[in-house]
Amino acid sequence: MHTASICTIGDEILIGQINDTNSGEIARALNKIGIRVVYMVSLRDDEKEIESGLSHCMDLSDIVIVTGGLGPTSDDKTKKVVADMFSMPLTAYHPGQLEVINNICRKRGVELSDLNRDQALVPLGCKVLINREGTAPGMIFEKKSAPDSPPVSIVCLLPGVPYEMRALLEQLTEYIRICYPIRDIIHKTILTYGIAESRLSEILSDWEKTLNPSLHLAYLPAPSSGVKLRISVYGEERDTAINIVSEAVNQLKEILQESIYGEDDDTLESVISKLLTSKSKTLSVAESCTGGRISSRITSLPGSSSFFKGSVVAYANSVKTDVLKIDEMIIEKYGAVSKECAVSMAEAVKEMLGSDYSIAVTGIAGPSGGTADKPVGTVWIAVSGINGTVAHKFIFTGKREQVIERSASQALNCLRLFINHQQL
């Protein structure tokens, strides 16, 4: 199997001035064509460090993809360093890229300077990817054992500006496909909610011992989406890999059952959308401690207007009583953070907005406001439907934002299970 290293260059990345989004995007593109990324590194704008870092990457992998350091200023050193490494003199102006640069300068109403022109200066003998979104072209350097043989390894230079890099990435992956006979890497992600990573590992420990040697399992926990189980198969023919993944997915579904809420790009909110639209049912939401987070996640989905009626953010107790018409005695006797209040909120918003289902959330997100009986993180979630209302108490840990996000996710999961007539 062919492997790749990804190298980002620029002091601005290392000091945290900008985030490196290029590496993740490149890695995803390479995985789709069967290239396994084995190493990522960020380097300073220093010639010796760039040379040393790229040499190390070339020792580790067949393909090295570099972003950044291709600009026209003195701190952009990547092109010169790689040209020297491959003994290719910087003597050729690429006519296609020079034309793009001329057009950009003309549209901006600026005179073509030497710095601008030198962006089209490329090492003699490299392959050029014309950058039509900017001034710095992509460049491919091949290391061959013989002139007419396929490359033993390649180094690819791409611009650091994300949208410019993205514009050249498809050209690059097509070039890699042509250079190397590649077997597909098959990935499948199974999405779970409600089981902690450690507990999930215990449940699956015996099953993991039976896995095909070609299959790799990774646990990817996230507060807002539960634990993702990524199944990967490397080095097999495509049909064989698909069959191995399919068998593993079926086994996971049998073991985990309703703890699995979706696959790949699904989210809790998209799954709720599919459930409600398939049943031609509608939803409303009453939120207190989540402050509109549930409604925001739902309405981020295109087409959510077909099932989502609306919401009431009843943050203050006066809104609970004046807008939702909850009996003041309920709050006085049980408190705003209680089963009784959550149930009343869910039933009130469902009736007010005329929906088939509703969710209500009330709790203490923190960092203050907790008591001995109701510590910070205490949240009541109620779900109401055609056949009644249920409420569940949760105590979430973490900072305020984490409590809010976990409450929103748990509320969506409660609704999912409620619609499916499952017990929590």
URRAVEN-V826890 format. One record per residue. N is the residue number from 1. RES is the residue in three letters. SS is DSSP state (~ for helix, > for strand, _ for the rest). PHI is phi in degrees with one decimal (NA if undefined). NEAR is the number of other ideal C-beta (glycine too) atoms within 10 Angstrom. Layout:
n=N res=RES ss=SS phi=PHI near=NEAR
n=N res=RES ss=SS phi=PHI near=NEAR
This chain:
n=1 res=MET ss=_ phi=NA near=13
n=2 res=HIS ss=_ phi=-82.1 near=18
n=3 res=THR ss=> phi=-124.0 near=14
n=4 res=ALA ss=> phi=-138.9 near=24
n=5 res=SER ss=> phi=-117.1 near=23
n=6 res=ILE ss=> phi=-120.3 near=26
n=7 res=CYS ss=> phi=-126.1 near=24
n=8 res=THR ss=> phi=-107.4 near=23
n=9 res=ILE ss=> phi=-123.1 near=28
n=10 res=GLY ss=_ phi=149.5 near=22
n=11 res=ASP ss=~ phi=-59.3 near=15
n=12 res=GLU ss=~ phi=-63.1 near=16
n=13 res=ILE ss=~ phi=-76.7 near=20
n=14 res=LEU ss=~ phi=-71.0 near=14
n=15 res=ILE ss=_ phi=-94.3 near=9
n=16 res=GLY ss=_ phi=79.5 near=7
n=17 res=GLN ss=_ phi=-72.0 near=9
n=18 res=ILE ss=_ phi=-133.2 near=13
n=19 res=ASN ss=_ phi=-92.7 near=10
n=20 res=ASP ss=_ phi=-83.8 near=19
n=21 res=THR ss=_ phi=-96.6 near=13
n=22 res=ASN ss=~ phi=-65.1 near=23
n=23 res=SER ss=~ phi=-60.8 near=18
n=24 res=GLY ss=~ phi=-63.7 near=13
n=25 res=GLU ss=~ phi=-66.9 near=16
n=26 res=ILE ss=~ phi=-64.6 near=26
n=27 res=ALA ss=~ phi=-60.1 near=17
n=28 res=ARG ss=~ phi=-63.6 near=12
n=29 res=ALA ss=~ phi=-65.5 near=17
n=30 res=LEU ss=~ phi=-68.1 near=24
n=31 res=ASN ss=~ phi=-59.4 near=17
n=32 res=LYS ss=~ phi=-64.6 near=12
n=33 res=ILE ss=_ phi=-104.8 near=15
n=34 res=GLY ss=_ phi=87.9 near=20
n=35 res=ILE ss=_ phi=-101.4 near=25
n=36 res=ARG ss=> phi=-95.0 near=16
n=37 res=VAL ss=> phi=-80.2 near=19
n=38 res=VAL ss=> phi=-113.0 near=14
n=39 res=TYR ss=> phi=-159.5 near=15
n=40 res=MET ss=> phi=-133.1 near=17
n=41 res=VAL ss=> phi=-151.9 near=16
n=42 res=SER ss=> phi=-116.6 near=17
n=43 res=LEU ss=> phi=-123.7 near=23
n=44 res=ARG ss=_ phi=-73.9 near=18
n=45 res=ASP ss=_ phi=-78.1 near=19
n=46 res=ASP ss=_ phi=-136.1 near=15
n=47 res=GLU ss=~ phi=-59.8 near=13
n=48 res=LYS ss=~ phi=-65.1 near=10
n=49 res=GLU ss=~ phi=-68.1 near=14
n=50 res=ILE ss=~ phi=-64.2 near=23
n=51 res=GLU ss=~ phi=-61.9 near=16
n=52 res=SER ss=~ phi=-64.1 near=13
n=53 res=GLY ss=~ phi=-65.0 near=21
n=54 res=LEU ss=~ phi=-70.0 near=22
n=55 res=SER ss=~ phi=-61.8 near=12
n=56 res=HIS ss=~ phi=-64.3 near=15
n=57 res=CYS ss=~ phi=-61.5 near=24
n=58 res=MET ss=~ phi=-68.1 near=18
n=59 res=ASP ss=~ phi=-69.6 near=11
n=60 res=LEU ss=~ phi=-86.8 near=14
n=61 res=SER ss=_ phi=-148.2 near=20
n=62 res=ASP ss=_ phi=-77.3 near=20
n=63 res=ILE ss=> phi=-123.4 near=23
n=64 res=VAL ss=> phi=-122.8 near=25
n=65 res=ILE ss=> phi=-114.5 near=32
n=66 res=VAL ss=> phi=-117.1 near=31
n=67 res=THR ss=> phi=-124.2 near=31
n=68 res=GLY ss=_ phi=99.3 near=28
n=69 res=GLY ss=_ phi=76.4 near=26
n=70 res=LEU ss=_ phi=-108.9 near=26
n=71 res=GLY ss=_ phi=-72.7 near=20
n=72 res=PRO ss=_ phi=-89.6 near=16
n=73 res=THR ss=_ phi=-94.5 near=8
n=74 res=SER ss=_ phi=-66.0 near=8
n=75 res=ASP ss=_ phi=-85.0 near=12
n=76 res=ASP ss=_ phi=-93.9 near=18
n=77 res=LYS ss=_ phi=-117.0 near=21
n=78 res=THR ss=~ phi=-60.6 near=26
n=79 res=LYS ss=~ phi=-59.0 near=23
n=80 res=LYS ss=~ phi=-64.4 near=15
n=81 res=VAL ss=~ phi=-62.8 near=21
n=82 res=VAL ss=~ phi=-69.9 near=24
n=83 res=ALA ss=~ phi=-59.5 near=22
n=84 res=ASP ss=~ phi=-66.4 near=14
n=85 res=MET ss=~ phi=-62.1 near=17
n=86 res=PHE ss=_ phi=-99.6 near=13
n=87 res=SER ss=_ phi=52.8 near=9
n=88 res=MET ss=_ phi=-114.0 near=17
n=89 res=PRO ss=_ phi=-69.3 near=10
n=90 res=LEU ss=> phi=-85.2 near=15
n=91 res=THR ss=> phi=-129.2 near=10
n=92 res=ALA ss=> phi=-113.8 near=15
n=93 res=TYR ss=> phi=-91.7 near=14
n=94 res=HIS ss=_ phi=-79.3 near=19
n=95 res=PRO ss=~ phi=-62.3 near=11
n=96 res=GLY ss=~ phi=-64.5 near=14
n=97 res=GLN ss=~ phi=-71.5 near=23
n=98 res=LEU ss=~ phi=-63.8 near=19
n=99 res=GLU ss=~ phi=-64.6 near=13
n=100 res=VAL ss=~ phi=-60.8 near=20
n=101 res=ILE ss=~ phi=-63.1 near=25
n=102 res=ASN ss=~ phi=-58.7 near=14
n=103 res=ASN ss=~ phi=-64.8 near=11
n=104 res=ILE ss=~ phi=-64.1 near=17
n=105 res=CYS ss=~ phi=-63.4 near=16
n=106 res=ARG ss=~ phi=-64.3 near=11
n=107 res=LYS ss=~ phi=-66.4 near=8
n=108 res=ARG ss=~ phi=-84.3 near=8
n=109 res=GLY ss=_ phi=71.5 near=6
n=110 res=VAL ss=_ phi=-118.8 near=10
n=111 res=GLU ss=_ phi=-78.2 near=8
n=112 res=LEU ss=_ phi=-66.9 near=13
n=113 res=SER ss=_ phi=-94.3 near=11
n=114 res=ASP ss=~ phi=-63.0 near=7
n=115 res=LEU ss=~ phi=-62.4 near=12
n=116 res=ASN ss=~ phi=-62.4 near=17
n=117 res=ARG ss=~ phi=-61.2 near=16
n=118 res=ASP ss=~ phi=-68.4 near=14
n=119 res=GLN ss=_ phi=-62.9 near=25
n=120 res=ALA ss=_ phi=-87.0 near=23
n=121 res=LEU ss=> phi=-78.1 near=18
n=122 res=VAL ss=> phi=-126.2 near=23
n=123 res=PRO ss=> phi=-62.1 near=22
n=124 res=LEU ss=_ phi=-65.7 near=11
n=125 res=GLY ss=_ phi=109.8 near=13
n=126 res=CYS ss=_ phi=-83.4 near=24
n=127 res=LYS ss=> phi=-89.7 near=13
n=128 res=VAL ss=> phi=-111.3 near=17
n=129 res=LEU ss=> phi=-105.9 near=24
n=130 res=ILE ss=_ phi=-68.2 near=18
n=131 res=ASN ss=_ phi=-96.3 near=25
n=132 res=ARG ss=_ phi=-89.8 near=15
n=133 res=GLU ss=_ phi=-100.7 near=16
n=134 res=GLY ss=_ phi=-162.5 near=21
n=135 res=THR ss=_ phi=-99.6 near=23
n=136 res=ALA ss=_ phi=-91.6 near=28
n=137 res=PRO ss=_ phi=-75.6 near=28
n=138 res=GLY ss=> phi=-80.5 near=28
n=139 res=MET ss=> phi=-137.4 near=24
n=140 res=ILE ss=> phi=-122.3 near=20
n=141 res=PHE ss=> phi=-113.8 near=21
n=142 res=GLU ss=> phi=-109.6 near=17
n=143 res=LYS ss=> phi=-107.6 near=13
n=144 res=LYS ss=> phi=-120.4 near=12
n=145 res=SER ss=_ phi=-83.3 near=8
n=146 res=ALA ss=_ phi=-150.1 near=7
n=147 res=PRO ss=_ phi=-55.3 near=5
n=148 res=ASP ss=_ phi=-97.7 near=5
n=149 res=SER ss=_ phi=-89.3 near=9
n=150 res=PRO ss=_ phi=-62.8 near=13
n=151 res=PRO ss=> phi=-65.0 near=17
n=152 res=VAL ss=> phi=-71.0 near=12
n=153 res=SER ss=> phi=-151.6 near=16
n=154 res=ILE ss=> phi=-136.2 near=23
n=155 res=VAL ss=> phi=-119.7 near=23
n=156 res=CYS ss=> phi=-118.0 near=26
n=157 res=LEU ss=> phi=-104.7 near=31
n=158 res=LEU ss=> phi=-126.0 near=28
n=159 res=PRO ss=_ phi=-60.8 near=26
n=160 res=GLY ss=_ phi=-83.6 near=25
n=161 res=VAL ss=_ phi=-65.6 near=19
n=162 res=PRO ss=~ phi=-53.5 near=15
n=163 res=TYR ss=~ phi=-71.4 near=9
n=164 res=GLU ss=~ phi=-72.8 near=21
n=165 res=MET ss=~ phi=-58.4 near=24
n=166 res=ARG ss=~ phi=-61.6 near=17
n=167 res=ALA ss=~ phi=-65.9 near=19
n=168 res=LEU ss=~ phi=-98.4 near=24
n=169 res=LEU ss=~ phi=-64.2 near=22
n=170 res=GLU ss=~ phi=-64.8 near=11
n=171 res=GLN ss=~ phi=-60.1 near=15
n=172 res=LEU ss=~ phi=-66.2 near=22
n=173 res=THR ss=~ phi=-65.3 near=17
n=174 res=GLU ss=~ phi=-66.2 near=11
n=175 res=TYR ss=~ phi=-61.0 near=16
n=176 res=ILE ss=~ phi=-63.4 near=24
n=177 res=ARG ss=~ phi=-57.6 near=13
n=178 res=ILE ss=~ phi=-69.4 near=9
n=179 res=CYS ss=~ phi=-70.2 near=16
n=180 res=TYR ss=_ phi=-123.4 near=18
n=181 res=PRO ss=_ phi=-72.7 near=9
n=182 res=ILE ss=_ phi=-116.4 near=14
n=183 res=ARG ss=_ phi=-94.1 near=17
n=184 res=ASP ss=_ phi=-67.3 near=18
n=185 res=ILE ss=_ phi=-101.6 near=20
n=186 res=ILE ss=> phi=-103.9 near=22
n=187 res=HIS ss=> phi=-117.5 near=18
n=188 res=LYS ss=> phi=-143.1 near=20
n=189 res=THR ss=> phi=-112.9 near=17
n=190 res=ILE ss=> phi=-104.9 near=22
n=191 res=LEU ss=> phi=-103.9 near=22
n=192 res=THR ss=> phi=-120.6 near=21
n=193 res=TYR ss=_ phi=-145.4 near=21
n=194 res=GLY ss=_ phi=99.6 near=19
n=195 res=ILE ss=_ phi=-123.8 near=17
n=196 res=ALA ss=_ phi=-64.5 near=11
n=197 res=GLU ss=~ phi=-55.5 near=13
n=198 res=SER ss=~ phi=-64.7 near=11
n=199 res=ARG ss=~ phi=-68.2 near=11
n=200 res=LEU ss=~ phi=-61.6 near=19
n=201 res=SER ss=~ phi=-62.8 near=14
n=202 res=GLU ss=~ phi=-64.0 near=11
n=203 res=ILE ss=~ phi=-62.0 near=13
n=204 res=LEU ss=~ phi=-96.0 near=19
n=205 res=SER ss=~ phi=-60.3 near=9
n=206 res=ASP ss=~ phi=-67.0 near=9
n=207 res=TRP ss=~ phi=-64.7 near=15
n=208 res=GLU ss=~ phi=-59.9 near=10
n=209 res=LYS ss=_ phi=-66.9 near=7
n=210 res=THR ss=_ phi=-97.6 near=8
n=211 res=LEU ss=_ phi=-67.1 near=16
n=212 res=ASN ss=_ phi=-58.1 near=15
n=213 res=PRO ss=_ phi=-58.2 near=7
n=214 res=SER ss=_ phi=-79.5 near=15
n=215 res=LEU ss=> phi=-96.9 near=19
n=216 res=HIS ss=> phi=-120.9 near=13
n=217 res=LEU ss=> phi=-116.4 near=16
n=218 res=ALA ss=> phi=-127.3 near=11
n=219 res=TYR ss=> phi=-100.2 near=14
n=220 res=LEU ss=> phi=-127.1 near=13
n=221 res=PRO ss=> phi=-81.0 near=13
n=222 res=ALA ss=> phi=-151.9 near=11
n=223 res=PRO ss=_ phi=-57.3 near=13
n=224 res=SER ss=_ phi=-86.2 near=16
n=225 res=SER ss=_ phi=-134.0 near=18
n=226 res=GLY ss=> phi=78.6 near=25
n=227 res=VAL ss=> phi=-105.8 near=21
n=228 res=LYS ss=> phi=-90.9 near=17
n=229 res=LEU ss=> phi=-109.5 near=22
n=230 res=ARG ss=> phi=-97.2 near=14
n=231 res=ILE ss=> phi=-102.3 near=20
n=232 res=SER ss=> phi=-130.7 near=18
n=233 res=VAL ss=> phi=-124.7 near=23
n=234 res=TYR ss=_ phi=-115.1 near=16
n=235 res=GLY ss=_ phi=78.1 near=14
n=236 res=GLU ss=_ phi=-111.0 near=19
n=237 res=GLU ss=_ phi=-61.5 near=10
n=238 res=ARG ss=~ phi=-55.7 near=13
n=239 res=ASP ss=~ phi=-62.7 near=9
n=240 res=THR ss=~ phi=-63.7 near=15
n=241 res=ALA ss=~ phi=-62.6 near=23
n=242 res=ILE ss=~ phi=-61.5 near=15
n=243 res=ASN ss=~ phi=-66.1 near=15
n=244 res=ILE ss=~ phi=-63.5 near=20
n=245 res=VAL ss=~ phi=-64.9 near=20
n=246 res=SER ss=~ phi=-60.3 near=13
n=247 res=GLU ss=~ phi=-64.1 near=13
n=248 res=ALA ss=~ phi=-65.0 near=21
n=249 res=VAL ss=~ phi=-62.7 near=17
n=250 res=ASN ss=~ phi=-61.5 near=10
n=251 res=GLN ss=~ phi=-66.9 near=14
n=252 res=LEU ss=~ phi=-62.9 near=20
n=253 res=LYS ss=~ phi=-63.0 near=14
n=254 res=GLU ss=~ phi=-69.7 near=9
n=255 res=ILE ss=~ phi=-76.2 near=13
n=256 res=LEU ss=~ phi=-96.2 near=18
n=257 res=GLN ss=~ phi=48.5 near=9
n=258 res=GLU ss=~ phi=-71.7 near=16
n=259 res=SER ss=~ phi=-71.6 near=21
n=260 res=ILE ss=> phi=-88.5 near=19
n=261 res=TYR ss=> phi=-110.2 near=23
n=262 res=GLY ss=> phi=-178.9 near=20
n=263 res=GLU ss=> phi=-138.1 near=15
n=264 res=ASP ss=_ phi=52.7 near=11
n=265 res=ASP ss=_ phi=-92.4 near=8
n=266 res=ASP ss=_ phi=-62.4 near=16
n=267 res=THR ss=_ phi=-129.6 near=18
n=268 res=LEU ss=~ phi=-57.8 near=25
n=269 res=GLU ss=~ phi=-69.4 near=22
n=270 res=SER ss=~ phi=-70.1 near=18
n=271 res=VAL ss=~ phi=-66.6 near=20
n=272 res=ILE ss=~ phi=-59.8 near=26
n=273 res=SER ss=~ phi=-57.8 near=20
n=274 res=LYS ss=~ phi=-64.7 near=14
n=275 res=LEU ss=~ phi=-62.0 near=17
n=276 res=LEU ss=~ phi=-69.7 near=22
n=277 res=THR ss=~ phi=-67.6 near=14
n=278 res=SER ss=~ phi=-66.3 near=10
n=279 res=LYS ss=~ phi=-100.2 near=12
n=280 res=SER ss=_ phi=54.6 near=9
n=281 res=LYS ss=_ phi=-113.6 near=15
n=282 res=THR ss=_ phi=-121.0 near=19
n=283 res=LEU ss=> phi=-136.4 near=28
n=284 res=SER ss=> phi=-132.4 near=25
n=285 res=VAL ss=> phi=-137.1 near=31
n=286 res=ALA ss=> phi=-120.1 near=33
n=287 res=GLU ss=> phi=-121.6 near=26
n=288 res=SER ss=_ phi=-113.7 near=27
n=289 res=CYS ss=_ phi=-66.3 near=24
n=290 res=THR ss=_ phi=-82.4 near=32
n=291 res=GLY ss=_ phi=55.8 near=16
n=292 res=GLY ss=_ phi=100.3 near=16
n=293 res=ARG ss=~ phi=-62.1 near=21
n=294 res=ILE ss=~ phi=-63.0 near=29
n=295 res=SER ss=~ phi=-62.5 near=23
n=296 res=SER ss=~ phi=-62.5 near=14
n=297 res=ARG ss=~ phi=-65.6 near=22
n=298 res=ILE ss=~ phi=-67.7 near=23
n=299 res=THR ss=~ phi=-76.3 near=15
n=300 res=SER ss=_ phi=-71.6 near=11
n=301 res=LEU ss=_ phi=-85.1 near=17
n=302 res=PRO ss=_ phi=-59.5 near=8
n=303 res=GLY ss=_ phi=84.4 near=9
n=304 res=SER ss=~ phi=-65.9 near=19
n=305 res=SER ss=~ phi=-64.7 near=10
n=306 res=SER ss=~ phi=-73.5 near=12
n=307 res=PHE ss=_ phi=-131.7 near=23
n=308 res=PHE ss=> phi=-94.7 near=22
n=309 res=LYS ss=> phi=-77.3 near=18
n=310 res=GLY ss=> phi=151.0 near=16
n=311 res=SER ss=> phi=-149.2 near=22
n=312 res=VAL ss=> phi=-124.5 near=22
n=313 res=VAL ss=> phi=-90.9 near=17
n=314 res=ALA ss=_ phi=-93.9 near=25
n=315 res=TYR ss=_ phi=-73.3 near=16
n=316 res=ALA ss=_ phi=-87.3 near=12
n=317 res=ASN ss=~ phi=-60.9 near=16
n=318 res=SER ss=~ phi=-63.7 near=10
n=319 res=VAL ss=~ phi=-72.1 near=15
n=320 res=LYS ss=~ phi=-61.2 near=26
n=321 res=THR ss=~ phi=-84.8 near=17
n=322 res=ASP ss=~ phi=-82.8 near=12
n=323 res=VAL ss=_ phi=-94.1 near=16
n=324 res=LEU ss=_ phi=-82.8 near=20
n=325 res=LYS ss=_ phi=63.3 near=11
n=326 res=ILE ss=_ phi=-75.4 near=23
n=327 res=ASP ss=_ phi=-59.9 near=14
n=328 res=GLU ss=~ phi=-57.5 near=12
n=329 res=MET ss=~ phi=-63.2 near=10
n=330 res=ILE ss=~ phi=-64.9 near=18
n=331 res=ILE ss=~ phi=-70.3 near=19
n=332 res=GLU ss=~ phi=-64.5 near=10
n=333 res=LYS ss=~ phi=-82.4 near=11
n=334 res=TYR ss=~ phi=-107.7 near=15
n=335 res=GLY ss=_ phi=93.4 near=16
n=336 res=ALA ss=_ phi=-67.4 near=24
n=337 res=VAL ss=_ phi=-98.5 near=22
n=338 res=SER ss=_ phi=-158.9 near=19
n=339 res=LYS ss=~ phi=-59.4 near=16
n=340 res=GLU ss=~ phi=-61.7 near=19
n=341 res=CYS ss=~ phi=-68.7 near=27
n=342 res=ALA ss=~ phi=-61.5 near=30
n=343 res=VAL ss=~ phi=-62.5 near=21
n=344 res=SER ss=~ phi=-63.1 near=27
n=345 res=MET ss=~ phi=-62.1 near=30
n=346 res=ALA ss=~ phi=-63.5 near=29
n=347 res=GLU ss=~ phi=-70.6 near=19
n=348 res=ALA ss=~ phi=-68.4 near=23
n=349 res=VAL ss=~ phi=-69.6 near=26
n=350 res=LYS ss=~ phi=-63.0 near=26
n=351 res=GLU ss=~ phi=-70.7 near=14
n=352 res=MET ss=~ phi=-61.5 near=17
n=353 res=LEU ss=~ phi=-99.1 near=18
n=354 res=GLY ss=_ phi=67.6 near=10
n=355 res=SER ss=_ phi=-99.1 near=22
n=356 res=ASP ss=_ phi=-81.9 near=18
n=357 res=TYR ss=> phi=-128.2 near=24
n=358 res=SER ss=> phi=-148.5 near=27
n=359 res=ILE ss=> phi=-124.0 near=31
n=360 res=ALA ss=> phi=-134.4 near=33
n=361 res=VAL ss=> phi=-133.6 near=28
n=362 res=THR ss=> phi=-143.0 near=30
n=363 res=GLY ss=> phi=-171.9 near=26
n=364 res=ILE ss=_ phi=-118.1 near=23
n=365 res=ALA ss=_ phi=-81.1 near=26
n=366 res=GLY ss=_ phi=87.2 near=20
n=367 res=PRO ss=_ phi=-77.9 near=10
n=368 res=SER ss=_ phi=-116.1 near=8
n=369 res=GLY ss=_ phi=101.9 near=14
n=370 res=GLY ss=_ phi=-82.1 near=15
n=371 res=THR ss=_ phi=-131.8 near=11
n=372 res=ALA ss=_ phi=-61.0 near=5
n=373 res=ASP ss=_ phi=-79.7 near=8
n=374 res=LYS ss=_ phi=-131.6 near=19
n=375 res=PRO ss=_ phi=-69.5 near=13
n=376 res=VAL ss=_ phi=-54.6 near=20
n=377 res=GLY ss=_ phi=101.8 near=22
n=378 res=THR ss=> phi=-71.8 near=23
n=379 res=VAL ss=> phi=-139.4 near=27
n=380 res=TRP ss=> phi=-105.8 near=28
n=381 res=ILE ss=> phi=-122.8 near=28
n=382 res=ALA ss=> phi=-118.5 near=26
n=383 res=VAL ss=> phi=-126.3 near=26
n=384 res=SER ss=> phi=-122.9 near=29
n=385 res=GLY ss=> phi=-147.6 near=19
n=386 res=ILE ss=_ phi=-63.2 near=8
n=387 res=ASN ss=_ phi=-104.0 near=8
n=388 res=GLY ss=> phi=127.8 near=10
n=389 res=THR ss=> phi=-133.2 near=17
n=390 res=VAL ss=> phi=-125.9 near=19
n=391 res=ALA ss=> phi=-136.5 near=21
n=392 res=HIS ss=> phi=-138.5 near=16
n=393 res=LYS ss=> phi=-100.5 near=14
n=394 res=PHE ss=> phi=-132.6 near=18
n=395 res=ILE ss=> phi=-123.3 near=13
n=396 res=PHE ss=_ phi=-96.5 near=21
n=397 res=THR ss=_ phi=-103.1 near=10
n=398 res=GLY ss=_ phi=109.7 near=15
n=399 res=LYS ss=_ phi=-77.5 near=12
n=400 res=ARG ss=~ phi=-51.2 near=15
n=401 res=GLU ss=~ phi=-61.5 near=12
n=402 res=GLN ss=~ phi=-66.4 near=16
n=403 res=VAL ss=~ phi=-62.8 near=26
n=404 res=ILE ss=~ phi=-62.9 near=25
n=405 res=GLU ss=~ phi=-66.9 near=20
n=406 res=ARG ss=~ phi=-67.1 near=20
n=407 res=SER ss=~ phi=-63.0 near=27
n=408 res=ALA ss=~ phi=-63.6 near=29
n=409 res=SER ss=~ phi=-65.2 near=25
n=410 res=GLN ss=~ phi=-64.1 near=22
n=411 res=ALA ss=~ phi=-62.5 near=26
n=412 res=LEU ss=~ phi=-65.3 near=26
n=413 res=ASN ss=~ phi=-68.0 near=21
n=414 res=CYS ss=~ phi=-59.1 near=21
n=415 res=LEU ss=~ phi=-65.0 near=26
n=416 res=ARG ss=~ phi=-56.5 near=21
n=417 res=LEU ss=~ phi=-67.6 near=20
n=418 res=PHE ss=~ phi=-62.7 near=21
n=419 res=ILE ss=~ phi=-63.1 near=20
n=420 res=ASN ss=_ phi=-82.2 near=10
n=421 res=HIS ss=_ phi=59.0 near=8
n=422 res=GLN ss=_ phi=-110.4 near=11
n=423 res=GLN ss=_ phi=-88.0 near=7
n=424 res=LEU ss=_ phi=-73.0 near=14
